[in-house]
Amino acid sequence: MILDIFAYGTFFLATALTYAIVCLGLNLQWGQTGLFNVGVAGFVAIGAYTSALLTTPATPGRFGGYGLPIAVGWILAIVVAAAASWCVGKITLRLRADYLAITTFGVAVVIQLVALNAEPLTGGPFGIGFIPRPFASLAEQVALYDVLHLLLVAAVLAAVYLVLERLAGSPWGRVLGAIREDEEAAVSLGKDANGFRLQAFVLGGAIMGLAGAIQAHFIGFIAPENYLPALTFQVWAMLIIGGSGNNRGAILGAILVWGLWSFSGAAIGSLVPADFQARAATLRIVVVGLALVSILLWRPRGLLPE
């Protein structure tokens, strides 16, 4: 019993910290630069599929399967997600507010549809399995394996957090804040607003791609259903509840919202009859939505505001 609780606790924390990495990427884009990106799920998917295709064993009828080391897959996931973010940002960042949101949401939907239909590339609706997992040789020692994986995710999160904190306090980060607060004033001081916005968008997308790759190797299987718009909703709720503009708030919000999402799912599974559980699963979104509204009424700037 104790071992089961420990295993679930480490799994829960590792998953929550993976979402925290995604949330840090969104915080750089929105919280620090004011870029309304509603295509989070798409950039996470790019990172996950890139690393999966490069590190899995060869599969007949599907592109990829190069069997590269996991670290190489993560690095290339960052590169590909950053390149995709640059392409999207170069075209869309001239837009503002809701126009940018609509465009990035459309990009995410296109990416999900490509993952669903490009079966020779992504495995289509069947997804990609047999994704190698870190410390796989220790899988039989369940407790040690879970702890090592949690420590690995925590180490990556800490590295991303420290880098973003240094950037936020640097002249580069202060320019991003100036662009968010008053772009015309920043431009009048000789700052290239579009260039800085594109840099923040690319770096945020790269971080999301890294998180997608980590999650893919943590679970060992990915499919298009993992990257529906609900993922974007989750991450935005995490950032708003935790505190937009504050990296610590982004991490706190990710843990709290993932806990709410997980435990509400467990409650539905235990309280709702089996015949109605598929429909009742949508109540999880309602629960998170109610929490989001409550936070906005009680603490409009989040639990740990900027």
Secondary structure by P-SEA (a helix, b strand, c coil): caaaaaaaaaaaaaaaaaaaaaaaaaaaacccccccccaaaaaaaaaaaaaaaacccccccccccccccaaaaaaaaaaaaaaaaaaaaaccccccaaaaaaaaaaaaaaaaaaaaccccccccccccccccccccccccaaaaaaaaaaaaaaaaaaaaaaaaaaaaacaaaaaaaaaaacaaaaaaaccaaaaaaaaaaaaaaaaaaaaaaaaaaaacccccccccaaaaaaaaaaaaaaccccaaaaaaaaaaaaaaaaaaaaaaaacccccccccccaaaaaaaaaaaaaaaaccccccccc
